[in-house]
Structures are given as structure tokens and as C-alpha cells.
Amino acid sequence: MDKDEVIRIDNPEVLSPEQRITELQTQLEELRGGKFNSNTLVELIKNPQAIRQKFNLDDRQTRNVKALLVAGGAGASVKYLGDSIGDELAAVGGALLSAYIARKIFG
């Protein structure tokens, strides 16, 4: 831009610093995904298939998430139940339960 060029703005909007801060905070919340809505969890429990749509997962990604859920369930059950019922039995029980839950969620 040359030194002689002048930029003219028709009808400029003037904001106070407080208004601009509020505007920027709103934009940040939108970029972060907004505030946590407690009703979202209830909606996902009532309609578990909505999780797949919410995260926009394709079939391959859905299978990967299901596998992670099953593995996490098996690992958690070994961690918390392994001493009382044995690692093998805890792993099998945790895998079965988490596979059932993953199937209910993702079909």
C-alpha cells in the first residue's frame, strides 16, 4: 500500500473495550465448542447413536473407537477386579461388558 492511499470505512462501528472483550469471549467459547451443556449427556444416554453423529465418525473410525472402549473396559476391570477374582476372569468379564456397551452405543 502506498503512503498516499487512504482507506475509508463507511459507517464504522465503534465498540467499547468491554464490548469487544465480551465479543471475543463469545467467539472463544464458540471455537472451544461452547459451554458444557448438562442436557447433552442426558440426550446421549437416551439416544446413544447420537454419539456417532455428534463426532461425525465414519465406519472405520467407529470400529476403532469400539475397539478402544472394549480394551479400556478390559484393562479397567483387571485393574480394579484382578486381585479379587483373578486377572483372566476380570479381563474376560470387562471385555464382555464393554463390548456390549460399545455395541449399544455404536451399533
C-alpha positions in Angstrom: 0.0 0.0 0.0 1.3 3.4 -0.9 1.7 6.1 1.6 -0.7 8.3 -0.3 -3.5 5.7 -0.3 -6.3 6.3 2.2 -8.6 3.6 3.4 -12.1 4.8 4.0 -14.6 2.8 6.0 -18.3 3.6 5.5 -20.3 3.7 8.8 -17.5 2.5 11.1 -18.8 0.6 14.2 -17.2 1.7 17.4 -17.0 -0.7 20.3 -16.0 0.0 23.9 -13.2 -2.2 25.2 -15.7 -4.0 27.4 -18.0 -4.8 24.4 -15.0 -6.0 22.4 -13.9 -8.3 25.3 -17.4 -9.8 25.6 -17.4 -10.3 21.8 -14.0 -12.1 21.9 -15.1 -14.3 24.8 -18.2 -15.4 22.9 -16.0 -16.2 19.9 -13.6 -18.2 22.1 -16.5 -20.2 23.6 -17.8 -21.0 20.1 -14.3 -22.1 18.9 -13.9 -24.3 22.0 -17.3 -25.9 21.4 -19.3 -23.8 23.7 -20.2 -24.2 27.3 -20.8 -27.7 28.6 -24.5 -28.4 28.5 -25.6 -30.9 31.1 -28.6 -31.9 29.0 -26.2 -33.1 26.3 -25.1 -36.1 28.5 -28.8 -37.0 29.2 -29.5 -36.8 25.4 -26.6 -39.1 24.6 -27.7 -41.6 27.2 -31.3 -41.6 25.8 -30.0 -41.8 22.2 -26.6 -43.5 22.2 -26.5 -43.5 18.3 -26.2 -39.7 18.5 -22.6 -40.0 19.6 -21.6 -41.3 16.2 -23.3 -38.4 14.6 -22.1 -35.9 17.1 -18.4 -36.7 16.4 -19.0 -37.3 12.7 -17.4 -40.7 12.7 -17.2 -42.9 9.6 -17.4 -46.7 9.7 -13.6 -47.2 10.2 -13.4 -44.6 12.9 -16.4 -46.2 14.7 -14.7 -49.6 14.7 -11.6 -48.0 16.1 -13.5 -46.3 18.9 -15.4 -49.5 19.7 -12.1 -51.4 20.0 -10.7 -48.7 22.3 -13.8 -48.9 24.5 -13.5 -52.7 24.8 -9.8 -52.6 25.5 -10.3 -49.9 28.1 -13.1 -51.8 29.8 -10.9 -55.0 30.0 -8.0 -53.0 31.3 -10.1 -51.2 33.9 -11.7 -54.4 35.1 -8.3 -56.1 35.5 -7.0 -53.1 37.5 -9.9 -53.0 39.9 -11.1 -56.6 40.0 -8.0 -58.5 39.2 -7.0 -59.0 42.8 -10.4 -60.3 43.9 -11.4 -62.6 41.0 -8.2 -63.1 39.1 -6.8 -61.2 36.1 -8.1 -63.6 33.4 -11.6 -63.7 34.7 -11.6 -59.9 35.2 -10.3 -59.3 31.7 -13.0 -61.5 30.1 -15.8 -60.0 32.1 -14.6 -56.5 31.5 -14.3 -57.1 27.8 -17.7 -58.7 27.5 -19.4 -55.8 29.4 -17.6 -53.1 27.5 -18.2 -54.8 24.1 -21.9 -54.9 25.0 -21.9 -51.2 25.9 -19.9 -50.3 22.7 -22.4 -52.3 20.6 -25.3 -50.4 22.2 -23.6 -47.1 21.6 -22.3 -47.6 18.1 -24.4 -50.5 16.8 
